[in-house]
Amino acid sequence: MPPTDESTDPGTGTDCEDTLDLRLSDELIALFARGAGPGDETGGGGSARGQEWGPGRYAEGAADPTPDGSDLLDRVGGWGPAKTPAGVLQLLPVRAGRDLALVHRWMNDPAVAEFWELAGPEAVVEDHLLRQLDGDGRSVPCLGVLDGVPMSYWEIYRADLDPLARHYPARPHDTGVHLLIGGVADRGRGLGSTLLRVVADHVLDHRPACARVVAEPDLRNTPSVSAFLSGGFRFSAEIDLPGKRAALMIRDRALRELL
């Protein structure tokens, strides 16, 4: 996202659950971990699922190595498959050589580009991916592979170690998610909500120290905000981030059976 306002206003919403007002300075963020953090969430575009991908390339349930240092996220690549009402989902850490062309195509769909702002030549997307892959593991870009077919792009990241933590009452081990649904055929039928709920619970199941999964979709992206609400997240506050005003969405471990 292009840098604009760096206000630390935590937002106008009130939330009895968010009483720990922890705002991390640049120095504290650097002390906890060294690296950079990721971007935004929206629906996607591109070709229909299954095109260009040979059988077995993304085999269901196949483990994928997680980049060195990614113990900050308890080795996302080894979490294994998750059953969803739409099929079996696997989060596979991105490999630039294998996945760059696909992610680049998705990022250049106009519906995606409006919010992710990564349209353009392949080098733009490659730089975005490599900053995470070559970092300290606080953010892991993944393909969402549903029944063996890649159909979504995810970023699983340590929100408490990300610049986002300057803008809301962060708690230790808060874990953030960004989602892009790649194929037009997979949008507009509730699949995003289904996957958000399953992936958030997948995070909580595999990160015992994490009490909350957070997200910050652009307030203008009404379908995205709605998907989070339908996916078991609650609206916590409006927050000002560089380049956007966002809805802070939270899925709490303590409330996961109620929402």
C-alpha positions in Angstrom: 0.0 0.0 0.0 1.3 3.5 -0.8 2.3 5.4 2.4 0.1 8.3 3.4 -1.2 9.0 6.9 0.9 7.5 9.7 -1.6 8.5 12.4 -1.6 6.2 15.5 -5.3 6.9 16.2 -6.6 3.5 17.3 -10.0 4.2 15.7 -13.4 5.4 16.8 -15.0 2.0 17.8 -15.5 0.9 21.4 -14.8 -2.7 22.4 -14.8 -4.1 25.9 -12.6 -6.9 24.7 -9.8 -4.6 23.5 -8.8 -2.9 26.7 -5.1 -3.6 26.4 -3.9 -0.5 24.6 -0.5 -1.7 23.5 1.1 0.5 20.7 4.5 -0.7 19.6 7.1 1.8 18.7 9.4 1.3 15.7 12.2 0.3 18.2 10.1 -2.3 19.9 9.0 -3.8 16.6 12.6 -4.0 15.6 13.5 -5.6 19.0 10.9 -8.3 18.7 11.8 -9.3 15.1 13.6 -7.8 12.2 11.9 -7.5 8.8 8.9 -6.0 7.0 5.1 -6.7 7.0 2.4 -7.2 4.4 -0.7 -5.6 2.7 -4.5 -5.9 2.1 -7.4 -8.2 1.4 -10.1 -8.3 -1.4 -11.7 -10.6 -3.9 -9.9 -11.6 -7.0 -10.1 -12.2 -10.7 -8.3 -14.3 -13.3 -9.2 -17.5 -15.1 -11.5 -20.2 -13.8 -10.1 -22.8 -11.4 -8.1 -25.6 -12.8 -6.8 -23.9 -15.9 -3.1 -24.4 -16.6 -2.5 -26.7 -13.6 -1.5 -30.3 -14.2 -2.7 -33.1 -12.0 -0.5 -33.7 -9.0 1.3 -30.3 -9.1 -0.6 -29.3 -5.9 -1.5 -32.7 -4.5 -4.1 -32.7 -1.8 -2.5 -32.9 1.7 1.0 -32.5 0.4 3.3 -30.9 2.9 5.3 -27.9 1.8 8.4 -26.5 3.5 8.1 -23.3 5.3 10.9 -20.7 4.8 13.7 -20.6 7.4 12.9 -18.5 10.4 9.2 -18.9 10.0 8.9 -20.4 13.5 7.4 -17.0 14.3 4.3 -18.5 12.8 4.7 -22.1 14.0 5.6 -23.4 10.6 2.6 -22.7 8.4 3.8 -25.1 5.7 3.4 -28.0 8.1 -0.1 -27.3 9.3 -1.6 -29.9 7.0 -5.0 -29.9 5.3 -8.3 -28.4 6.7 -11.7 -29.8 5.8 -14.2 -27.2 4.6 -17.8 -27.4 3.3 -16.3 -26.7 -0.1 -13.6 -29.3 0.0 -10.1 -29.9 1.5 -8.0 -26.7 1.8 -4.2 -26.7 2.0 -2.1 -23.6 2.7 1.1 -24.0 0.7 3.8 -21.4 1.2 4.5 -19.7 -2.1 7.5 -20.7 -4.2 8.4 -17.8 -6.5 9.5 -20.0 -9.3 6.4 -22.1 -9.3 3.7 -19.5 -8.4 4.8 -16.1 -9.5 2.9 -16.1 -12.9 -0.3 -17.2 -11.2 -0.2 -14.6 -8.4 0.9 -11.9 -11.0 -2.2 -12.7 -13.1 -4.5 -12.5 -10.1 -3.0 -9.2 -8.9 -3.6 -7.6 -12.4 -7.3 -8.3 -12.3 -9.0 -4.8 -11.9 -11.1 -6.0 -8.9 -7.9 -7.0 -7.1 -5.7 -4.1 -8.2 -8.1 -1.6 -6.7 -7.2 -2.7 -3.2 -3.9 -4.6 -3.3 -2.2 -2.0 -5.6 0.2 -4.6 -7.0 -0.8 -4.4 -10.7 1.9 -4.0 -13.3 4.9 -6.0 -14.5 5.7 -9.3 -12.9 8.6 -7.7 -11.0 6.2 -5.7 -8.9 4.6 -8.9 -7.5 7.9 -10.7 -7.3 9.3 -8.0 -5.1 6.2 -8.1 -2.9 6.6 -11.9 -2.5 10.4 -11.9 -2.0 10.2 -9.3 0.8 8.3 -11.9 2.7 10.1 -15.0 1.6 13.5 -13.5 2.3 12.4 -12.0 5.6 12.4 -13.3 9.1 9.2 -15.3 8.8 6.8 -12.9 10.4 4.7 -13.0 7.1 4.3 -16.1 5.0 2.6 -15.8 1.6 0.6 -18.9 0.7 -1.5 -20.4 -2.0 -4.9 -21.7 -0.9 -5.2 -25.1 -2.7 -8.7 -26.4 -2.7 -9.1 -30.1 -3.6 -5.7 -30.0 -5.3 -6.4 -26.8 -7.3 -4.8 -23.4 -6.4 -7.7 -20.8 -6.1 -6.7 -18.2 -3.5 -3.7 -16.3 -2.2 -3.2 -15.8 1.5 -0.8 -13.9 3.7 -0.5 -15.2 7.3 1.4 -12.8 9.4 2.3 -11.7 12.9 0.1 -8.7 13.4 1.8 -7.9 16.7 5.2 -7.6 15.0 3.8 -5.8 11.9 3.5 -2.0 11.5 -0.2 -2.6 11.9 0.4 -2.9 15.6 1.0 0.9 15.8 -2.6 1.5 14.8 -4.6 -0.8 17.1 -4.4 -2.2 20.7 -2.2 -5.2 19.7 -1.8 -8.2 21.9 1.2 -10.7 21.8 0.9 -13.3 19.1 -2.1 -11.6 17.3 -2.1 -13.3 13.9 -3.3 -11.5 10.8 -4.7 -12.8 7.5 -5.1 -11.3 4.0 -7.1 -13.1 1.4 -7.4 -12.9 -2.4 -9.9 -15.2 -4.2 -8.3 -15.8 -7.6 -11.0 -17.1 -9.9 -14.1 -15.2 -11.0 -16.1 -18.5 -10.7 -15.2 -18.7 -7.0 -16.5 -15.3 -6.1 -19.9 -14.1 -5.1 -21.2 -17.4 -3.6 -20.0 -17.3 0.0 -16.8 -19.2 -0.6 -14.7 -16.4 0.9 -16.6 -16.5 4.2 -16.3 -20.3 4.4 -12.6 -20.2 3.9 -12.0 -17.3 6.2 -13.7 -19.1 9.1 -11.8 -22.3 8.4 -8.4 -20.6 8.0 -8.9 -18.5 11.1 -9.7 -21.6 13.1 -6.8 -23.4 11.5 -4.5 -20.6 12.8 -6.0 -20.9 16.3 -5.6 -24.7 16.2 -1.9 -24.6 15.3 -0.8 -21.4 17.2 -1.7 -22.1 20.8 -0.2 -18.8 22.0 -2.5 -16.8 19.6 -5.8 -15.7 21.2 -7.0 -13.6 18.2 -6.9 -13.6 14.4 -7.2 -10.1 13.0 -7.8 -8.5 9.6 -8.0 -5.0 8.3 -10.0 -4.8 5.0 -10.5 -1.5 3.4 -13.9 0.0 4.5 -14.7 0.7 0.9 -14.4 -3.0 0.1 -17.9 -3.8 1.3 -17.9 -7.5 0.0 -14.7 -8.1 1.9 -16.0 -6.7 5.2 -19.2 -8.7 4.8 -17.2 -11.9 4.1 -15.3 -11.4 7.4 -18.5 -10.8 9.3 -20.1 -13.9 7.8 -16.8 -15.9 8.5 -17.0 -15.5 12.2 -15.1 -12.2 12.7 -16.5 -9.3 14.7 -16.1 -5.7 13.8 -13.9 -4.0 16.5 -13.1 -0.5 15.2 -12.3 1.8 12.3 -8.6 2.5 12.0 -6.5 4.8 9.9 -3.7 2.9 8.0 -1.3 4.2 5.3 -3.4 4.6 2.2 -6.8 3.5 3.6 -9.3 3.6 6.4 -9.9 0.1 7.5 -12.3 -2.1 9.4 -10.5 -3.9 12.2 -12.0 -7.4 12.2 -11.2 -9.9 15.0 -11.9 -13.6 15.5 -11.4 -14.5 19.1 -10.4 -17.9 20.4 -12.9 -17.4 23.3 -15.8 -16.6 21.0 -15.1 -19.0 18.1 -18.0 -21.3 19.1 -20.4 -18.5 19.3 -19.7 -16.6 16.0 
